[in-house]
Amino acid sequence: MENAVIAEQLKLLSVLLDIHGGNPFSIKSFGAAAFAIDKLAYPLSQIPREKLLTIRGIGKTVAKSVEELLDTGRLQLLEDQLEKTPSGILEMMKIKGLGPKKINVIWKEMGIESLGELLYACQENRLVTFKGFGEKTQRALIESIEFFLHHQGQLLYAEADAVFADIERYLHHLFGADAVASTGAFRRQALTIEELEFVVAQPIEVIKPKLITAHPPELIEETPQSLLYALKNGLRLRIYSSELPLAQALFRTTGSPSFLEYFDGLPTIDQQKLLSARTEKDLFEAKGLPWIEPFLRESGDIIQRSLQAPLGPVIQTGSIKGLIHSHSTWSDGSNSILEMAKACIEKGWDYMVMSDHSATAIYANGLNAERVAAQHQEIDLLNRQLAPFKIFKSIESDILGDGSLDYSEPILASFDLVIASIHSQFGMSEEKATARLIKAIENPYTRILGHPTGRLLLSRKGYPIDHQKIIDACAAHQVVIELNAHPRRLDIDWRWIDKALQKGVLISINPDAHATKGLEDVRYGVLAAQKAGLTADKNLSSFSLPAFEQWLSGKKTN
């Protein structure tokens, strides 16, 4: 084993011991030895074992570890540390600005075990209450984590969206706007994106030379029909070659395999139109089908639905009338209630539901009973100032381990509505998680179930739940299910929305905004909801102010 590998193993051990709060002497010893070994001019494997102790920085314990590495190629002490360290903590060690002490605080005190969770906490301004994590550190961590995640081969839709326009503009410049069309997962509005895909109406031999610039992207795959590039920012770009018109190639590269299989299996009504189609609408008409939007082309089920009944007009961003689920500086938000309200008014919205974190959420400066009362006084004052705009009194109440909410009944009764969410104890079986959620749903004060699975896309799997049982419980107790519009959540997953609608359960697209800029996340919730064919009349945050107040006045069935 080479010295560099030995040094790397000892350094990793030193860091892990530090993260776990190990013996300071051991931490220092392994770290110093790693540094010394890495600087040696001769290989350790070629010297007598007894001479290890003569090397400065190597004591008896370290010498035994070096011998173990040389003899077996492994180090049991290191493996023991790795076994009890979540993989997300190991990833944190790769982030600039995160040393062992900070990682220890993040893991042990904040309860964060993945980079995605950490990024989400930074974006929600949660780190600043912990020693050693000021605003400057928090901003630097966001930059470092985003840089790291951008190089992992998969992006959130919102992250791909941020660079899409520049890439599209560049391709338009090279080939002409009429010869370029977006396709693939991005066109289907997938929640996560592995690569941006475009169809270009040029042969490969024309496309390829034009993409060679002063800083050419790396070509990583070439077929007779496509080119796949790795861009400098870590994103992958696939270019499909096609001849004009683009319709056939665009259709074939947009739909999922199951959608295309079902489409191809249908009888053709007009063979000539199918072969000479100049638009995608021609292709649908050739099969006797109504137009199906790209974002709906995930499976053959949507074709069946379109044949049974017309597909209604899906929800649009302009359909949103109010902000439901928002946070302020009273808990872990970055803006005051007034600032959040004014941002809503600027967007033309009619109301806002202020739902800061509840008492149990110590990590998010949750509100105790006294602070709840004080916040309600402020909301009363603001409602007089901002009328006819209205702020509703709410709370995002933590669902405790047994499914109860973390306030007494009199305090819960003081809110206009309660959003119930799980924020802790994620390591549950499906049975436990489902029972926990159902008990919260049955609470007479719960009106909205927040982010039902607790997932963070590309970072943390949601806890397993029986979606159908949750939907049935919400239907029985008149509880709305949130589609949390934060790009890292998008929870409830769009695939379950139709099941909820069939049971008469409303969806509510909520940005979970922790700052005024968070209001823009509504767009990503709408894009996800469109994939389920959600219509505005089935979305609570699309209700007008009078309709929302009428919904509030309705009694829950208990």
Residue pairs with C-beta under 8 A, 6 or more apart in sequence:
1 45
1 69
1 70
1 73
2 43
2 45
3 37
3 38
3 40
3 43
3 44
4 38
6 37
6 44
6 66
6 69
6 70
7 34
7 35
7 37
7 38
8 34
9 69
9 75
9 78
10 30
10 31
10 33
10 34
10 37
10 62
10 65
10 66
11 30
11 31
11 34
11 35
12 78
13 30
13 65
13 75
13 77
13 78
13 81
14 27
14 28
14 29
14 30
14 31
14 34
15 31
15 93
15 100
16 22
16 78
16 81
16 82
16 85
17 23
17 26
17 27
17 30
17 81
18 27
18 100
18 101
18 104
19 85
19 89
19 93
19 100
19 103
19 104
19 107
20 81
20 84
20 85
20 104
21 104
21 108
26 61
29 59
29 61
29 62
30 62
30 65
32 57
33 57
33 58
33 59
33 62
33 66
35 57
36 55
36 56
36 57
36 58
37 44
37 55
37 57
37 58
37 66
40 55
44 52
44 66
44 70
45 70
49 63
49 67
52 58
52 63
52 66
52 67
53 59
53 60
53 63
58 66
65 75
65 77
68 74
68 75
68 76
69 75
82 90
86 107
86 113
86 114
88 113
88 114
88 115
88 116
88 117
88 459
89 103
89 107
89 113
91 114
91 115
91 148
92 98
92 103
92 106
92 115
92 118
93 103
94 148
95 115
95 141
95 144
95 145
95 148
96 140
96 144
97 137
97 140
97 141
97 144
98 106
98 141
98 144
101 132
102 132
102 133
105 130
105 131
105 132
105 133
106 112
106 118
107 113
109 130
110 121
110 126
110 127
110 130
110 363
111 363
111 424
112 118
112 121
113 460
114 456
114 459
114 460
115 145
115 148
115 149
115 459
116 149
116 456
116 457
116 458
116 459
116 460
116 488
117 456
117 459
117 460
118 141
118 145
119 141
119 142
119 145
119 146
119 149
119 459
119 488
120 456
120 459
120 486
120 488
121 127
122 138
122 139
122 141
122 142
122 145
123 142
123 514
124 327
124 332
124 333
124 364
124 514
125 138
125 332
125 333
125 334
125 514
125 515
126 332
126 363
126 364
127 133
127 137
127 138
127 141
128 134
128 135
128 138
129 363
129 365
146 159
149 155
149 458
150 159
150 233
150 234
150 235
151 234
152 234
152 458
153 194
153 234
153 236
154 192
154 193
154 194
154 458
155 192
155 193
155 194
155 235
155 458
156 191
156 192
156 193
156 457
156 458
156 487
156 488
157 186
157 189
157 190
157 191
157 192
157 193
157 487
157 524
157 527
158 487
158 521
158 524
159 193
159 487
160 186
160 193
160 196
160 235
163 196
163 233
163 235
164 182
164 186
164 196
167 196
167 198
167 237
168 180
168 182
168 198
171 180
171 198
171 200
171 239
172 180
174 210
174 211
175 200
175 201
175 202
175 207
175 210
178 201
179 200
179 201
179 202
179 244
179 246
180 198
180 199
180 200
180 201
181 198
181 199
181 246
181 250
182 196
182 197
182 198
183 197
183 198
183 199
183 240
183 249
183 250
183 253
183 254
184 195
184 196
184 197
184 238
184 253
184 254
185 193
185 194
185 195
185 197
186 193
186 196
186 197
187 197
187 254
187 294
187 295
188 254
188 255
188 256
188 294
188 295
188 297
188 298
188 531
189 294
189 295
189 527
189 528
189 530
189 531
191 457
191 490
191 494
191 528
192 457
192 458
194 236
195 228
195 235
195 236
195 237
195 238
196 235
196 236
196 237
196 238
197 237
197 238
197 239
197 240
197 253
198 237
198 238
198 239
198 240
199 239
199 240
199 242
199 246
199 249
199 250
199 253
200 207
200 239
200 240
200 241
200 242
201 242
201 243
201 244
201 245
201 246
202 241
203 241
203 243
204 222
204 224
204 225
204 226
204 227
204 241
207 227
207 239
207 241
208 219
208 222
208 227
211 217
211 227
211 229
211 239
215 232
217 229
217 230
217 231
217 232
217 237
218 229
218 230
219 227
219 228
219 229
220 228
220 229
220 230
220 236
221 227
221 228
222 228
225 240
225 241
226 238
226 239
226 240
226 241
227 238
227 239
227 241
228 236
228 237
228 238
228 239
229 236
229 237
229 238
229 239
230 236
231 237
240 249
240 253
242 248
242 249
242 250
245 277
245 278
245 279
247 277
247 278
247 279
247 280
247 282
247 283
248 277
248 283
250 280
251 280
251 283
252 260
254 294
254 297
255 263
255 297
256 297
256 298
256 299
258 298
258 299
258 300
259 297
259 298
259 299
259 300
259 302
259 303
261 300
262 299
262 300
262 303
262 304
263 287
263 289
263 300
263 303
266 287
266 288
266 289
266 303
267 287
267 288
268 274
268 286
268 287
269 285
269 286
269 287
269 288
270 285
270 286
271 286
273 282
273 285
273 286
274 282
274 283
274 286
274 287
276 282
277 283
277 286
280 291
281 291
284 290
284 291
284 292
289 303
289 306
289 307
290 306
290 310
290 311
292 302
292 303
292 306
292 311
293 314
293 530
295 527
295 530
295 531
296 302
296 311
296 530
296 531
296 533
298 531
302 311
302 533
305 311
305 533
311 533
312 533
312 535
313 535
314 529
314 530
314 533
314 534
314 535
315 509
315 526
315 529
315 530
315 534
315 535
315 536
315 539
315 542
316 526
316 536
317 522
317 523
317 526
319 526
319 536
319 539
319 542
320 349
320 509
320 522
320 526
320 539
320 541
320 542
321 349
321 350
321 351
321 541
321 542
321 543
321 544
321 545
321 548
322 344
322 349
322 350
322 351
322 352
322 353
322 541
322 543
322 545
322 548
323 340
323 344
323 349
323 351
323 352
323 353
323 510
323 511
323 513
323 519
323 541
324 353
324 355
324 448
324 508
324 510
324 540
324 541
325 353
325 355
325 394
325 396
325 419
325 448
325 450
325 482
325 484
325 508
325 510
325 511
325 512
325 513
326 333
326 340
326 352
326 353
326 354
326 355
326 511
326 512
326 513
326 514
326 518
327 333
327 355
327 356
327 357
327 364
327 396
327 512
327 513
327 514
328 335
328 336
328 337
328 340
328 354
328 356
329 335
329 336
330 337
330 356
330 365
330 367
330 371
330 375
331 356
331 357
331 361
331 364
331 365
331 366
331 367
332 356
332 357
332 361
332 364
332 365
332 514
333 340
333 356
333 513
333 514
333 515
334 514
334 515
335 343
335 515
335 516
337 354
337 375
337 378
337 379
337 382
337 391
338 382
339 516
340 352
340 354
340 513
340 516
341 352
341 382
341 386
341 389
341 391
343 516
343 519
344 351
344 352
344 389
344 519
345 386
345 389
347 519
350 388
350 389
350 390
350 544
350 545
351 389
351 390
351 391
351 392
351 545
351 548
352 389
352 390
352 391
352 392
353 391
353 392
353 394
353 416
353 417
353 419
354 375
354 379
354 391
354 392
354 393
354 394
355 394
355 395
355 396
355 419
356 366
356 367
356 375
356 395
356 396
357 364
357 365
357 366
357 367
357 395
357 396
357 398
357 423
358 366
358 367
358 395
358 396
358 397
358 398
358 405
358 406
358 407
359 366
359 367
359 368
359 369
359 398
359 406
359 407
360 366
360 398
360 400
360 406
360 423
360 424
361 396
361 398
361 423
364 423
366 398
367 375
367 395
369 407
369 408
369 411
372 395
372 407
372 411
372 414
373 414
375 393
376 393
376 414
379 391
379 393
382 391
383 390
383 391
388 545
390 545
392 416
392 417
392 552
393 414
393 415
393 416
394 415
394 416
394 417
394 418
394 419
395 407
395 415
395 418
395 419
396 419
396 420
396 421
396 450
397 405
397 406
397 407
397 412
397 418
397 419
397 420
397 421
397 446
398 405
398 406
398 421
398 422
398 423
398 424
399 405
399 420
399 421
399 422
399 436
399 437
399 440
400 406
401 424
401 425
401 436
402 436
402 439
403 435
403 436
403 437
403 438
403 439
403 440
404 439
404 440
404 443
405 412
405 418
405 420
405 440
405 443
405 445
405 446
409 445
412 418
412 443
412 445
413 445
415 445
416 552
417 447
417 448
417 552
418 443
418 445
418 446
418 447
418 448
419 446
419 447
419 448
419 449
419 450
419 482
420 440
420 441
420 443
420 446
420 448
420 449
420 450
421 449
421 450
421 451
421 454
422 433
422 436
422 437
422 454
422 463
423 454
426 454
426 460
426 463
427 463
428 436
428 463
428 464
429 464
430 464
430 465
430 466
433 463
433 464
433 465
434 465
434 466
434 469
434 470
437 449
437 452
437 465
437 470
437 473
438 469
438 470
438 473
440 446
440 449
441 449
441 470
441 473
441 474
441 477
441 479
442 473
442 477
442 558
444 556
444 558
446 477
446 479
446 556
447 479
447 480
447 552
447 556
448 479
448 480
448 481
448 482
448 508
448 510
448 540
449 470
449 474
449 479
449 480
449 481
449 482
450 482
450 484
450 510
450 512
451 482
451 484
451 489
451 491
451 492
451 512
452 462
452 465
452 467
452 470
452 481
452 482
452 491
452 492
453 462
453 463
453 465
453 491
453 492
453 493
454 460
454 462
454 463
454 491
455 461
455 462
455 489
455 491
456 488
456 489
457 487
457 488
457 489
457 490
458 488
459 488
462 491
467 492
467 496
467 499
468 499
470 481
471 481
471 496
471 499
471 500
471 503
471 505
472 503
473 479
474 480
474 481
474 500
474 503
474 505
475 500
475 503
475 504
475 505
476 557
477 556
477 557
477 558
478 554
478 556
478 557
479 505
479 556
480 505
480 506
480 507
480 508
480 540
481 492
481 500
481 505
481 506
481 507
481 508
482 491
482 492
482 507
482 508
482 510
483 490
483 491
483 492
483 494
483 497
483 507
483 508
483 509
483 510
483 525
483 528
483 529
484 490
484 491
484 492
484 510
484 511
484 512
484 525
485 509
485 510
485 511
485 512
485 521
485 522
485 523
485 524
485 525
485 526
485 528
486 511
486 512
486 518
486 521
486 524
487 521
487 524
489 512
490 524
490 525
490 528
492 500
492 507
494 528
494 529
494 531
494 532
495 532
497 507
497 529
497 532
497 533
497 534
498 532
498 533
500 507
501 507
501 534
501 538
506 538
506 539
506 540
507 529
507 534
507 538
507 539
507 540
508 539
508 540
508 541
509 522
509 525
509 526
509 529
509 539
509 541
509 542
510 525
510 541
511 518
511 519
511 520
511 521
511 522
511 525
512 518
512 521
513 519
513 521
522 541
529 539
536 542
540 548
540 551
543 551
